[in-house]
Amino acid sequence: MSESDDIHTGGCQCGAIRFRVEGQLGTASICHCRMCQKAFGNYFAPLVSVPAGGFTWTRGMPRRFQSSNHVARGFCADCGTPLTYEAPNDDVAIAIGAFDHPEEIAPVIQFGTEGRMPYFQALAALPERRTEEDVASAEFLLSIRSYQHPDHDTPAWPAKDSAK
């Protein structure tokens, strides 16, 4: 498959919004600036630019918040998933975590590092525990029934057997 044949899909957590990208993705980055931290409710915003002609919304449309005089940010109005960073004279950037296979999109640069949390680089050294190793929460974890949209396109959503 050539790079121009690349197809990437994704969407929000609840499935109300889905998208499709055809063609090669642009630069994948993370931004530590305070505006991105607040937009994502996180330490940073992982984003990848997408080709304008190859990007389509396949289900629903995001709401947008004008976070500055130049930038609008798209999100799902139903579940709150951050989806886009949109600036004039720039490609639309999509939240890497919203893709069905975010593990395939590795950031290659960091921006806004003046806003990086002072403890961020120490996070990789923290003790780790896999979900199934959390014995104290085992009963709770076994009782969870996810209503999250699966990581692939579906003809309709929500599924008939899921409750909202």
Secondary structure by P-SEA (a helix, b strand, c coil): cccccccccccccccccccccccccccccccccaaaaaaacccbbbbbbccccccccccbbbbbbcccccbbbbbcccccccccccccccccccccccccccccccccccccccccccccccccccccccccccccaaaaaaaccccccccccccccccccccc
